[in-house]
Structures are given as C-alpha cells and as structure tokens.
Amino acid sequence: MAIALEEAQARLAELRLPRTPASLPLRRAYGLMLTQDVLAPISQPPFPISPLDGYALRAEDTASATPARPVCLAVEAQCLPGDPMPAPVERGKAVQVMTGSPIPMGADCVVRQENVTVGETAIFLRTPLRQWENYCPAGSEYQKGALLLAKGMELDAAALALAAGAGFTELSVVRPVRVALLSTGEELVEPGVPLRPGQLYEENSVYLSARISQLGGTVVERCILPDRLELLRQALLEWSVKADVVIVTGGVSVGKTDLVAQALQQVGAEVLFHGIAMKPGMPTLAAVLNGAPILGLSGNPFAMAVAFELLFPVLLGRGICRGRAVLDGSFSKPSPQRRFLGGRVEQGRVTLRTTQENRQIRAMVGCNCLVELAAGSPPPAPGADVTVVFLAAQ
C-alpha cells in the first residue's frame, strides 16, 4: 500500500548512515564535515610582512619631514618576496620592499613607493609616517595554536584555503557516503555500444552519479543487470556490504520483469515501504539489508529523478526545502494524486519544462526545483501561486 511522502521520508530519516572519519587531501575535502578541530601549527604571517610596494624604515626618522624640507633616507638594501630576512634597518636608512616581502627588524612602518621621490641611492619623504603604518606584524591573521576550523563544520573553499595557508595537505573529515548504482533491464546497454533492436542506452546512473557527487557522496559501483533474480540477489548481497547505500533503478513496479521486491524478500531485507502516493515515482521502495539502505527507484528517468531528489537528501540528514513561486505558463492536466513537475525558479517566478513525461529525462534539464501540486488540484493557470521544492545542493 502506498504511503504518504512525508511518512516515507520519516522512515528514511530514522536510518543512520556510517560517519567514518578519513584523512583526505584538501582537494577532495570540499563540502565534507570536519571530525576534529584544526589548530594553527604556525603563526600567519610567520614574519612581519609588507602590504604594499615601498620602503621599510623607522617612523622616528620621518618625524621632521615637510614638503619644504624633505627627509632623506639612504636605501641600503632590497628585499623581495621569498627573500630571507635582511639585516636590521639602521637609523636614517630604508630597505626597499614589495607586497609580501619580509619587513626587516628595526623598521616599524612602510612608506608607499608613490609617496617618495627616488634618488640614485636614497629616497626623499615630504610627510611623516606613524609607527606601524602599512605594517602587518607576525601573527596578525592568527597565532600559533589558534583555532582555525571547528569540528563539525562543513568545509567550503575559503576553509580549505585557510588550511592550506597553515601548511595542511589533508584534513580529517567524515568519509563521503559510498553509493552503489544497480540499473536493471535486459534492454539497457552502455552508451557507445551499437544498439540492437529493442535496446536502449542506460542514462539513469549518469544522472545519479552526477547528483550524488554534487551532494558530497561517491559512487563505488555502477553496473547494468539483466532481469534475472539470481544476479539481482547476488548484487544486493554484495553491495549492501561494500557500500553505504544501494540504489536500484528499474524493476520496482508490478510487471513480469519487476524483480527487485522479490529479490529483497529472498535475501532477508527489511522492507520499509513499497509505494509512495505521488506521481511520478509511485512504485518507489526502500529497504535495509546488512545495515545498508536500499532505494528502489523507477526505471523511467524522470520518475527516477523525482523520487531521488525527494528521498536521497533525507538519507544524508538534509531537510527538503520548500518555497512559493508564481507560475509562468500553465500545466494542462489535473492532478488526482499528488504530483511533481520539473521547473526552474528565478526571482520568485517558476517556469515548467516543456515536457513532463515519466520516461523523459528532458523534464529535468535545467531544473533547479520541482513544482508540487496537491492531490485533487485542477490544472494550474498562469499566475498561480504554487509550492516549489528546491533541489538540494552541496
């Protein structure tokens, strides 16, 4: 018996996916959750640093500078970014520096290059400088031992850059959810293989792989299975142990070759539900085998995508985000049962895709939301205020 979408989501939300820590390179840690605090192993910057191109000097040497009586300071050295710390600056002298150069000891300010007159071996200043003007002291961004990133935070690009600046090459994060994708159907072949009569190119796993990656998961298996009970049983048993989640597309309805429910029963899986009161995606099922959630989705690409978008984020512990929008265009059919349509919402207005057929993935091209129509709704007219379900993003 079909259950309400909210009940299906609630049953999935009760499942607990493994949250195994793993040390991953920074480039693979984007969007993942830290499992421990990150403390600064160094101060940043590790030495006083110049924020601009100019000359490092002592502020007291410029105290008497006026336009009429400029101060002359001998330029005794040049320090470029990456150079070792030069000798201390003596009274009455200056060191040429660039943005990012170390500021030598003795200097307590930097004058902009544009604010001096440059001679052959000296500079002339017509205005005095304050102590610490244009001066970035060591540790001005953070001190050694400071908390840089807190346990439990989701790593964005800036967090990864911060870790890199502190010298980290990898971080301890919650390992991405590992998903096995099993596409069922005698008619399915990989793209690139010449089609024989009756065959179709498999496309569902391509959609799922991309979205799982976007949501922070990783696909560990992707295969096409013919409609044979023994092969399906073997695959379910194997991948329910090797993966955190198994997603099966096709074989979940009531036809002669729809074998997923039977296979799950034979291997002893706990079925959570089989059927959701919605269109498309009504025959969707969920089960648990060897502790791993099994999602059985329609083989029809649009129906598959709708069910995935409404259920998989819940497994990841994410909420389903809804809003309201004004409908541009219309939809010609009534909705005897709860219906979801592919759409794109921008600035409070939502446009439906030109096709909404269960078997056509074109209904999801360019979508950033699903338009939700309540059971018993008449065809929505242009300008109708409708509910939209935003597609989850990392």
C-alpha positions in Angstrom: 0.0 0.0 0.0 1.3 3.4 -1.0 2.2 5.7 1.9 2.5 9.5 2.1 5.8 11.1 1.0 6.3 12.5 4.5 6.0 9.1 6.0 8.5 7.7 3.5 10.9 10.5 4.4 10.4 9.9 8.1 11.3 6.3 7.8 14.4 7.0 5.9 15.4 9.8 8.3 15.5 7.2 11.1 18.3 5.3 9.4 21.9 6.2 10.4 24.5 6.2 7.7 28.0 5.5 8.9 30.0 8.6 9.7 33.5 7.1 9.4 36.4 9.6 9.7 39.0 9.6 7.0 42.0 11.8 6.2 41.6 13.2 2.7 43.7 15.7 0.6 42.3 19.2 0.7 41.2 19.0 -3.0 38.9 16.1 -2.1 37.6 17.5 1.2 35.3 20.3 -0.2 31.8 20.1 1.3 32.7 17.4 3.8 32.4 17.7 7.6 35.4 18.1 9.8 35.8 15.4 12.5 38.2 17.3 14.7 39.3 20.9 15.4 42.1 22.3 13.3 44.7 24.3 15.2 47.3 26.6 13.6 50.7 24.9 13.6 52.3 28.3 12.8 51.5 32.0 13.1 50.3 33.8 10.0 52.1 35.6 8.7 55.1 33.9 10.2 57.1 37.2 10.0 56.2 40.9 9.7 55.1 41.4 6.1 54.7 44.4 3.8 51.1 45.0 2.5 52.4 47.2 -0.4 55.3 48.1 -2.6 57.5 50.7 -0.9 60.3 51.2 1.6 60.6 49.8 5.1 62.0 52.3 7.6 61.8 53.8 11.1 58.9 56.2 11.7 61.0 58.4 14.0 63.3 59.1 11.1 60.4 60.8 9.3 59.1 63.0 12.1 60.6 66.2 10.7 59.6 65.7 7.1 57.7 68.6 5.4 57.1 69.5 1.7 59.7 72.3 2.1 62.3 70.2 4.0 62.0 66.5 2.9 63.8 63.9 4.9 66.5 61.9 3.0 67.0 58.2 3.9 69.7 56.1 2.3 68.4 52.9 0.7 70.8 50.2 1.9 69.1 47.1 0.6 66.3 45.5 -1.3 64.1 42.7 0.0 61.8 40.8 -2.5 59.0 38.3 -1.6 60.6 35.0 -0.7 63.9 36.5 0.3 65.3 35.7 3.7 65.0 38.4 6.4 67.5 41.2 5.6 69.8 42.8 8.2 68.1 45.2 10.6 67.3 48.7 9.4 69.6 51.3 10.9 68.6 54.8 11.8 68.5 57.1 8.8 68.2 54.2 6.4 65.5 52.3 4.5 65.0 48.9 2.7 63.1 48.6 -0.5 60.2 46.1 -0.1 57.4 44.7 -2.2 54.0 43.4 -1.4 54.6 40.2 0.6 58.2 41.0 1.5 59.5 40.4 5.0 59.9 43.6 6.9 63.4 43.7 8.5 63.9 44.2 12.2 64.3 47.8 13.2 61.7 49.0 10.7 58.3 49.9 12.1 56.4 51.2 9.0 56.4 51.1 5.2 56.0 54.2 3.0 54.2 53.7 -0.3 56.5 53.9 -3.3 54.3 56.6 -4.8 54.8 58.8 -1.8 58.5 59.2 -2.1 61.0 60.8 -4.5 63.5 58.2 -5.5 67.2 59.2 -6.0 70.1 57.0 -7.1 70.8 55.6 -3.6 68.2 57.4 -1.4 64.6 58.4 -1.1 63.0 61.7 0.0 59.9 61.9 2.1 57.8 65.1 2.5 55.3 63.8 5.1 56.0 61.9 8.3 54.8 58.3 8.9 53.2 56.9 12.0 54.7 53.9 13.8 53.2 50.6 12.5 51.7 52.4 9.4 51.4 49.9 6.5 52.9 47.2 8.7 51.5 43.7 9.1 53.0 42.1 12.2 53.8 38.4 12.6 50.6 36.6 13.7 48.3 39.4 12.6 46.0 36.9 10.9 46.3 34.2 13.6 48.7 33.0 16.2 50.2 29.5 16.5 47.8 27.3 18.4 44.7 29.3 17.4 41.5 27.5 16.4 41.3 27.8 12.6 38.4 25.4 11.8 35.9 23.9 14.3 35.0 20.2 14.4 31.6 19.6 12.7 31.8 22.5 10.2 31.3 21.9 6.5 34.4 22.8 4.5 33.9 25.4 1.9 36.6 26.8 -0.5 37.7 29.5 2.0 38.1 27.0 4.8 40.3 24.8 2.5 42.4 27.8 1.5 42.8 28.7 5.2 44.1 25.2 6.0 46.5 25.3 3.0 47.9 28.6 4.2 48.6 27.0 7.5 50.5 24.2 5.8 48.0 21.4 5.9 47.8 19.0 3.0 44.9 16.9 4.3 42.1 17.1 6.9 40.2 14.5 8.9 36.6 14.5 7.6 33.5 12.4 7.6 34.1 10.0 4.7 31.8 10.6 1.7 28.7 8.3 1.6 29.6 5.4 -0.7 26.8 4.5 -3.2 26.4 1.5 -5.4 24.2 2.0 -8.5 22.5 -1.0 -10.0 20.5 -0.4 -13.2 18.2 -3.3 -14.1 16.8 -4.2 -17.5 17.5 -6.6 -20.4 17.1 -3.7 -22.8 19.8 -1.5 -21.3 23.3 -1.1 -22.7 26.2 1.4 -22.1 26.3 4.5 -24.3 28.7 3.9 -27.2 27.7 0.4 -27.8 25.8 -0.1 -31.1 22.1 -0.5 -30.4 20.4 -3.7 -31.5 16.6 -3.8 -32.0 14.8 -3.4 -28.6 17.8 -1.9 -26.8 18.1 1.5 -25.1 21.1 3.4 -23.7 21.2 3.4 -19.9 21.0 7.0 -18.6 19.7 6.8 -15.0 23.1 6.1 -13.5 24.6 9.1 -15.2 22.1 11.4 -13.6 22.5 9.7 -10.2 26.3 9.7 -10.4 26.4 13.5 -11.0 23.9 14.3 -8.3 25.5 12.1 -5.7 28.8 13.7 -6.4 27.1 17.2 -6.1 25.7 16.2 -2.7 29.0 15.0 -1.3 28.8 11.3 -1.9 30.9 9.0 -4.1 29.8 6.2 -6.4 31.7 3.0 -5.8 29.9 0.7 -8.2 27.9 1.3 -11.4 26.6 -1.7 -13.3 23.7 -2.9 -15.5 22.0 -6.1 -14.5 19.7 -8.2 -16.7 16.3 -9.1 -15.3 17.5 -12.3 -13.6 16.6 -12.9 -10.0 19.8 -14.7 -9.1 22.0 -12.0 -10.4 20.0 -9.3 -8.6 20.1 -11.2 -5.3 23.9 -11.6 -5.6 24.4 -7.9 -6.4 22.2 -6.8 -3.5 24.0 -9.1 -1.0 27.5 -8.0 -2.3 26.9 -4.3 -2.4 24.9 -4.0 0.7 28.1 -4.9 2.5 30.6 -2.9 0.4 28.5 0.3 0.0 26.7 2.6 2.5 23.7 2.9 0.2 22.5 0.8 -2.8 20.2 2.4 -5.4 18.5 0.2 -7.8 16.7 1.7 -10.8 14.0 -0.3 -12.6 12.3 -3.5 -11.6 10.2 -1.9 -8.8 6.7 -2.0 -10.3 4.4 -5.0 -10.8 5.4 -6.3 -14.3 6.7 -9.7 -15.1 10.3 -8.5 -15.1 10.0 -6.3 -11.9 12.0 -8.5 -9.6 13.5 -6.1 -7.0 10.9 -6.6 -4.3 11.1 -10.4 -4.7 14.9 -10.4 -4.6 14.9 -8.3 -1.4 12.5 -10.6 0.2 14.5 -13.7 -0.7 17.8 -12.2 0.8 16.0 -11.3 4.0 15.9 -7.5 3.7 13.6 -5.4 5.9 11.2 -3.5 3.6 10.5 0.0 4.9 7.9 0.8 2.2 6.9 -0.1 -1.3 4.8 2.6 -2.9 4.5 6.4 -2.3 1.3 8.3 -3.0 2.7 10.6 -5.7 3.2 11.0 -9.4 5.7 10.3 -10.8 7.6 7.7 -8.7 4.7 5.9 -7.1 6.4 2.4 -7.1 9.4 3.6 -5.2 10.6 1.3 -2.5 13.1 1.3 0.4 14.6 -1.5 2.4 17.5 -2.2 4.7 19.9 -5.1 4.0 23.1 -5.8 6.1 22.6 -2.4 7.6 22.6 -0.5 4.3 19.6 1.4 3.0 18.3 0.1 -0.4 16.5 2.6 -2.6 14.5 1.1 -5.4 13.6 3.8 -8.0 11.5 3.7 -11.2 13.4 2.9 -14.4 11.6 5.8 -16.0 14.2 8.5 -15.9 12.0 11.5 -14.8 10.2 9.4 -12.2 13.6 8.1 -11.0 14.9 11.7 -10.7 11.9 13.0 -8.8 12.0 10.2 -6.2 15.7 10.5 -5.8 15.5 14.3 -5.2 12.8 13.8 -2.6 14.4 10.9 -0.7 18.2 10.7 -1.0 18.9 14.1 0.7 16.9 12.8 3.6 19.3 9.8 3.9 22.1 12.3 4.1 20.4 14.1 7.0 19.3 17.1 4.9 15.9 18.7 5.0 13.7 19.2 2.0 13.5 22.9 1.3 10.2 24.3 0.0 9.1 27.8 -1.0 6.4 29.6 -3.0 6.6 31.0 -6.5 4.3 32.5 -9.2 3.8 30.1 -12.1 4.8 31.3 -15.6 2.9 29.3 -18.2 0.5 26.5 -17.3 0.0 22.8 -17.0 -2.9 21.2 -18.8 -3.6 18.2 -16.7 -5.5 17.9 -13.4 -3.7 16.1 -10.5 -5.9 13.4 -9.0 -2.9 12.5 -6.8 0.0 14.5 -5.5 2.1 15.5 -8.5 5.6 16.8 -9.0 6.7 18.7 -12.2 10.2 19.8 -13.3 10.7 23.6 -13.2 13.1 26.4 -12.9 12.5 29.2 -10.3 14.1 32.6 -10.6 13.3 35.7 -8.6 10.0 34.3 -7.3 8.7 33.0 -10.6 8.8 29.4 -11.8 8.7 28.1 -15.4 7.8 24.5 -16.2 9.8 22.3 -18.5 8.2 21.8 -21.9 7.8 18.0 -21.3 6.8 16.2 -18.1 6.7 12.6 -19.3 7.8 10.0 -16.8 10.1 8.3 -19.3 11.9 11.5 -20.5 14.8 12.9 -18.5 14.4 16.0 -20.6 11.9 17.1 -18.0 14.8 17.6 -15.6 17.1 19.5 -17.9 17.8 23.0 -16.5 15.7 22.3 -13.4 16.5 23.8 -10.0 13.2 22.8 -8.4 10.1 20.6 -8.5 6.7 22.2 -8.6 4.4 20.4 -6.2 0.7 20.1 -6.9 -1.6 18.8 -4.2 -3.9 15.8 -4.8 -7.2 16.8 -6.3 -5.7 20.0 -7.9 -7.2 21.3 -11.1 -4.8 22.3 -13.9 -2.8 25.3 -12.6 -3.3 28.5 -14.6 -0.6 31.2 -15.4 0.0 33.4 -12.4 -1.0 30.6 -9.9 0.8 30.7 -6.6 2.5 27.2 -6.3 4.7 25.3 -4.0 8.3 24.6 -5.2 10.7 22.0 -3.8 14.3 23.3 -4.3 16.8 20.7 -5.5 19.4 20.1 -2.8 22.8 21.4 -3.4 26.1 20.8 -1.6 
